[in-house]
Amino acid sequence: MNNKVVRMINNYTKKSDNERKKRKGENRVVMRRMTAFGGAMLLAAAVLILLAFNQKDQNEALEEELAQTQAVMDERVQEEKDLQQRIKQLNDDDYISRIARSEFFLSEEDEIIFNLPEGDEEQGNSTNETAE
């Protein structure tokens, strides 16, 4: 077939060409708008994803700090319980007298205190075993 077609120039073809150019221009505007809005949406999504990862890291750090603080608090609570028990003991006269007798060698009337070294028992046991 021959491609020797001559284009007719009349009002209809001019009007059709103008409409085609107008649609082509409108399509360019639409594509530019879609590209701009799509880019803005991608940028917003990227920012939100970065914020989510940053928040996740902060949450992990805070959870670790909370665990450490909880451990310290548990230690302090146990220490407080021990101190409360110690206060109860120190308010007990029998306990105070036992401490005074053992640590400060205080005695009652007509009482003699002997201080025996702790190592003699082990040596005494070992000499008895070798003698047998």
Distance bins in CASP14 RR format, pairs under 12 A and 6 or more apart:
PFRMAT RR
TARGET T0000
AUTHOR 0000-0000-0000
RMODE 2
METHOD distances of the structure
MODEL  1
6 13 0 0 0 0 0 1 0 0 0 0 0
7 13 1 0 0 1 0 0 0 0 0 0 0
7 14 0 0 0 0 0 1 0 0 0 0 0
7 16 0 0 0 0 0 1 0 0 0 0 0
7 17 0 0 0 0 1 0 0 0 0 0 0
8 14 0 0 0 0 0 1 0 0 0 0 0
8 16 0 0 0 0 0 1 0 0 0 0 0
8 17 0 0 0 0 0 1 0 0 0 0 0
9 15 0 0 0 0 0 1 0 0 0 0 0
9 16 0 0 0 0 0 1 0 0 0 0 0
9 17 0 0 0 0 1 0 0 0 0 0 0
10 16 0 0 0 0 1 0 0 0 0 0 0
10 17 0 0 0 0 0 1 0 0 0 0 0
11 17 0 0 0 0 0 1 0 0 0 0 0
11 18 0 0 0 0 0 1 0 0 0 0 0
12 18 0 0 0 0 0 1 0 0 0 0 0
12 19 0 0 0 0 0 1 0 0 0 0 0
13 19 0 0 0 0 0 1 0 0 0 0 0
13 20 0 0 0 0 0 1 0 0 0 0 0
14 20 0 0 0 0 0 1 0 0 0 0 0
14 21 0 0 0 0 0 1 0 0 0 0 0
15 21 0 0 0 0 0 1 0 0 0 0 0
15 22 0 0 0 0 0 1 0 0 0 0 0
16 22 0 0 0 0 0 1 0 0 0 0 0
16 23 0 0 0 0 0 1 0 0 0 0 0
17 23 0 0 0 0 0 1 0 0 0 0 0
17 24 0 0 0 0 0 1 0 0 0 0 0
18 24 0 0 0 0 0 1 0 0 0 0 0
18 25 0 0 0 0 0 1 0 0 0 0 0
19 25 0 0 0 0 0 1 0 0 0 0 0
19 26 0 0 0 0 0 1 0 0 0 0 0
20 26 0 0 0 0 0 1 0 0 0 0 0
20 27 0 0 0 0 0 1 0 0 0 0 0
21 27 0 0 0 0 0 1 0 0 0 0 0
21 28 0 0 0 0 0 1 0 0 0 0 0
22 28 0 0 0 0 0 1 0 0 0 0 0
22 29 0 0 0 0 0 1 0 0 0 0 0
23 29 0 0 0 0 0 1 0 0 0 0 0
23 30 0 0 0 0 0 1 0 0 0 0 0
24 30 0 0 0 0 0 1 0 0 0 0 0
24 31 0 0 0 0 0 1 0 0 0 0 0
25 31 0 0 0 0 1 0 0 0 0 0 0
25 32 0 0 0 0 1 0 0 0 0 0 0
26 32 0 0 0 0 0 1 0 0 0 0 0
26 33 0 0 0 0 0 1 0 0 0 0 0
27 33 0 0 0 0 0 1 0 0 0 0 0
27 34 0 0 0 0 0 1 0 0 0 0 0
28 34 0 0 0 0 0 1 0 0 0 0 0
28 35 0 0 0 0 0 1 0 0 0 0 0
29 35 0 0 0 0 0 1 0 0 0 0 0
29 36 0 0 0 0 0 1 0 0 0 0 0
30 36 0 0 0 0 0 1 0 0 0 0 0
30 37 0 0 0 0 0 1 0 0 0 0 0
31 37 0 0 0 0 0 1 0 0 0 0 0
31 38 0 0 0 0 0 1 0 0 0 0 0
32 38 0 0 0 0 0 1 0 0 0 0 0
32 39 0 0 0 0 0 1 0 0 0 0 0
33 39 0 0 0 0 0 1 0 0 0 0 0
33 40 0 0 0 0 0 1 0 0 0 0 0
34 40 0 0 0 0 0 1 0 0 0 0 0
34 41 0 0 0 0 0 1 0 0 0 0 0
35 41 0 0 0 0 0 1 0 0 0 0 0
35 42 0 0 0 0 0 1 0 0 0 0 0
36 42 0 0 0 0 0 1 0 0 0 0 0
36 43 0 0 0 0 0 1 0 0 0 0 0
37 43 0 0 0 0 0 1 0 0 0 0 0
37 44 0 0 0 0 0 1 0 0 0 0 0
38 44 0 0 0 0 1 0 0 0 0 0 0
38 45 0 0 0 0 1 0 0 0 0 0 0
38 46 0 0 0 0 0 1 0 0 0 0 0
39 45 0 0 0 0 1 0 0 0 0 0 0
39 46 0 0 0 0 1 0 0 0 0 0 0
39 47 0 0 0 0 0 1 0 0 0 0 0
40 46 0 0 0 0 0 1 0 0 0 0 0
40 47 0 0 0 0 0 1 0 0 0 0 0
41 47 0 0 0 0 0 1 0 0 0 0 0
41 48 0 0 0 0 0 1 0 0 0 0 0
42 48 0 0 0 0 0 1 0 0 0 0 0
42 49 0 0 0 0 0 1 0 0 0 0 0
43 49 0 0 0 0 0 1 0 0 0 0 0
43 50 0 0 0 0 0 1 0 0 0 0 0
44 50 0 0 0 0 0 1 0 0 0 0 0
44 51 0 0 0 0 0 1 0 0 0 0 0
45 51 0 0 0 0 0 1 0 0 0 0 0
45 52 0 0 0 0 0 1 0 0 0 0 0
46 52 0 0 0 0 0 1 0 0 0 0 0
46 53 0 0 0 0 0 1 0 0 0 0 0
47 53 0 0 0 0 0 1 0 0 0 0 0
47 54 0 0 0 0 0 1 0 0 0 0 0
48 54 0 0 0 0 0 1 0 0 0 0 0
48 55 0 0 0 0 0 1 0 0 0 0 0
49 55 0 0 0 0 0 1 0 0 0 0 0
49 56 0 0 0 0 0 1 0 0 0 0 0
50 56 0 0 0 0 0 1 0 0 0 0 0
50 57 0 0 0 0 0 1 0 0 0 0 0
51 57 0 0 0 0 0 1 0 0 0 0 0
51 58 0 0 0 0 0 1 0 0 0 0 0
52 58 0 0 0 0 0 1 0 0 0 0 0
52 59 0 0 0 0 0 1 0 0 0 0 0
53 59 0 0 0 0 0 1 0 0 0 0 0
53 60 0 0 0 0 0 1 0 0 0 0 0
54 60 0 0 0 0 0 1 0 0 0 0 0
54 61 0 0 0 0 0 1 0 0 0 0 0
55 61 0 0 0 0 0 1 0 0 0 0 0
55 62 0 0 0 0 0 1 0 0 0 0 0
56 62 0 0 0 0 0 1 0 0 0 0 0
56 63 0 0 0 0 0 1 0 0 0 0 0
57 63 0 0 0 0 0 1 0 0 0 0 0
57 64 0 0 0 0 0 1 0 0 0 0 0
58 64 0 0 0 0 0 1 0 0 0 0 0
58 65 0 0 0 0 0 1 0 0 0 0 0
59 65 0 0 0 0 0 1 0 0 0 0 0
59 66 0 0 0 0 0 1 0 0 0 0 0
60 66 0 0 0 0 0 1 0 0 0 0 0
60 67 0 0 0 0 0 1 0 0 0 0 0
61 67 0 0 0 0 0 1 0 0 0 0 0
61 68 0 0 0 0 0 1 0 0 0 0 0
62 68 0 0 0 0 0 1 0 0 0 0 0
62 69 0 0 0 0 0 1 0 0 0 0 0
63 69 0 0 0 0 0 1 0 0 0 0 0
63 70 0 0 0 0 0 1 0 0 0 0 0
64 70 0 0 0 0 0 1 0 0 0 0 0
64 71 0 0 0 0 0 1 0 0 0 0 0
65 71 0 0 0 0 0 1 0 0 0 0 0
65 72 0 0 0 0 0 1 0 0 0 0 0
66 72 0 0 0 0 0 1 0 0 0 0 0
66 73 0 0 0 0 0 1 0 0 0 0 0
67 73 0 0 0 0 0 1 0 0 0 0 0
67 74 0 0 0 0 0 1 0 0 0 0 0
68 74 0 0 0 0 0 1 0 0 0 0 0
68 75 0 0 0 0 0 1 0 0 0 0 0
69 75 0 0 0 0 0 1 0 0 0 0 0
69 76 0 0 0 0 0 1 0 0 0 0 0
70 76 0 0 0 0 0 1 0 0 0 0 0
70 77 0 0 0 0 0 1 0 0 0 0 0
71 77 0 0 0 0 0 1 0 0 0 0 0
71 78 0 0 0 0 0 1 0 0 0 0 0
72 78 0 0 0 0 0 1 0 0 0 0 0
72 79 0 0 0 0 0 1 0 0 0 0 0
73 79 0 0 0 0 0 1 0 0 0 0 0
73 80 0 0 0 0 0 1 0 0 0 0 0
74 80 0 0 0 0 0 1 0 0 0 0 0
74 81 0 0 0 0 0 1 0 0 0 0 0
75 81 0 0 0 0 0 1 0 0 0 0 0
75 82 0 0 0 0 0 1 0 0 0 0 0
76 82 0 0 0 0 0 1 0 0 0 0 0
76 83 0 0 0 0 0 1 0 0 0 0 0
77 83 0 0 0 0 0 1 0 0 0 0 0
77 84 0 0 0 0 0 1 0 0 0 0 0
78 84 0 0 0 0 0 1 0 0 0 0 0
78 85 0 0 0 0 0 1 0 0 0 0 0
79 85 0 0 0 0 0 1 0 0 0 0 0
79 86 0 0 0 0 0 1 0 0 0 0 0
80 86 0 0 0 0 0 1 0 0 0 0 0
80 87 0 0 0 0 0 1 0 0 0 0 0
81 87 0 0 0 0 0 1 0 0 0 0 0
81 88 0 0 0 0 0 1 0 0 0 0 0
82 88 0 0 0 0 0 1 0 0 0 0 0
82 89 0 0 0 0 0 1 0 0 0 0 0
83 89 0 0 0 0 0 1 0 0 0 0 0
83 90 0 0 0 0 0 1 0 0 0 0 0
84 90 0 0 0 0 0 1 0 0 0 0 0
84 91 0 0 0 0 0 1 0 0 0 0 0
85 91 0 0 0 0 0 1 0 0 0 0 0
85 92 0 0 0 0 0 1 0 0 0 0 0
85 95 0 0 0 0 0 1 0 0 0 0 0
86 92 0 0 0 0 0 1 0 0 0 0 0
86 95 0 0 0 0 1 0 0 0 0 0 0
86 96 0 0 0 0 0 1 0 0 0 0 0
86 99 0 0 0 0 0 1 0 0 0 0 0
87 95 0 0 0 0 0 1 0 0 0 0 0
88 95 0 0 0 0 1 0 0 0 0 0 0
88 96 0 0 0 0 0 1 0 0 0 0 0
89 95 1 0 1 0 0 0 0 0 0 0 0
89 96 0 0 0 0 1 0 0 0 0 0 0
89 97 0 0 0 0 0 1 0 0 0 0 0
89 98 0 0 0 0 1 0 0 0 0 0 0
89 99 0 0 0 0 1 0 0 0 0 0 0
90 96 1 0 0 1 0 0 0 0 0 0 0
90 97 0 0 0 0 0 1 0 0 0 0 0
90 98 0 0 0 0 0 1 0 0 0 0 0
90 99 0 0 0 0 1 0 0 0 0 0 0
90 100 0 0 0 0 0 1 0 0 0 0 0
92 98 0 0 0 0 1 0 0 0 0 0 0
92 99 0 0 0 0 0 1 0 0 0 0 0
93 99 0 0 0 0 0 1 0 0 0 0 0
93 100 0 0 0 0 0 1 0 0 0 0 0
94 100 0 0 0 0 0 1 0 0 0 0 0
94 101 0 0 0 0 0 1 0 0 0 0 0
95 101 0 0 0 0 0 1 0 0 0 0 0
95 102 0 0 0 0 0 1 0 0 0 0 0
95 103 0 0 0 0 0 1 0 0 0 0 0
96 102 0 0 0 0 0 1 0 0 0 0 0
96 103 0 0 0 0 0 1 0 0 0 0 0
96 104 0 0 0 0 0 1 0 0 0 0 0
96 106 0 0 0 0 0 1 0 0 0 0 0
97 103 0 0 0 0 0 1 0 0 0 0 0
97 104 0 0 0 0 0 1 0 0 0 0 0
97 106 0 0 0 0 1 0 0 0 0 0 0
97 107 0 0 0 0 0 1 0 0 0 0 0
97 108 0 0 0 0 1 0 0 0 0 0 0
98 104 0 0 0 0 0 1 0 0 0 0 0
98 106 0 0 0 0 0 1 0 0 0 0 0
99 105 0 0 0 0 0 1 0 0 0 0 0
99 106 0 0 0 0 1 0 0 0 0 0 0
100 106 1 0 1 0 0 0 0 0 0 0 0
100 107 0 0 0 0 1 0 0 0 0 0 0
100 108 0 0 0 0 0 1 0 0 0 0 0
100 113 0 0 0 0 0 1 0 0 0 0 0
101 107 1 0 0 1 0 0 0 0 0 0 0
101 108 0 0 0 0 1 0 0 0 0 0 0
101 111 0 0 0 0 1 0 0 0 0 0 0
101 113 1 0 0 1 0 0 0 0 0 0 0
102 113 0 0 0 0 1 0 0 0 0 0 0
102 115 0 0 0 0 0 1 0 0 0 0 0
103 113 0 0 0 0 0 1 0 0 0 0 0
103 115 0 0 0 0 0 1 0 0 0 0 0
104 113 0 0 0 0 0 1 0 0 0 0 0
105 111 0 0 0 0 0 1 0 0 0 0 0
105 112 0 0 0 0 0 1 0 0 0 0 0
105 113 1 0 1 0 0 0 0 0 0 0 0
105 114 0 0 0 0 0 1 0 0 0 0 0
105 115 1 0 0 1 0 0 0 0 0 0 0
106 113 0 0 0 0 1 0 0 0 0 0 0
107 113 1 0 1 0 0 0 0 0 0 0 0
107 114 0 0 0 0 0 1 0 0 0 0 0
107 115 0 0 0 0 0 1 0 0 0 0 0
114 120 0 0 0 0 0 1 0 0 0 0 0
116 123 0 0 0 0 0 1 0 0 0 0 0
116 124 0 0 0 0 0 1 0 0 0 0 0
117 123 0 0 0 0 1 0 0 0 0 0 0
117 124 0 0 0 0 0 1 0 0 0 0 0
118 124 0 0 0 0 0 1 0 0 0 0 0
119 125 0 0 0 0 1 0 0 0 0 0 0
119 126 0 0 0 0 0 1 0 0 0 0 0
120 126 0 0 0 0 0 1 0 0 0 0 0
120 127 0 0 0 0 0 1 0 0 0 0 0
121 127 0 0 0 0 0 1 0 0 0 0 0
121 128 0 0 0 0 0 1 0 0 0 0 0
122 128 0 0 0 0 0 1 0 0 0 0 0
122 129 0 0 0 0 0 1 0 0 0 0 0
123 129 0 0 0 0 0 1 0 0 0 0 0
123 130 0 0 0 0 0 1 0 0 0 0 0
124 130 0 0 0 0 1 0 0 0 0 0 0
124 131 0 0 0 0 1 0 0 0 0 0 0
125 131 0 0 0 0 0 1 0 0 0 0 0
125 132 0 0 0 0 0 1 0 0 0 0 0
126 132 0 0 0 0 0 1 0 0 0 0 0
END
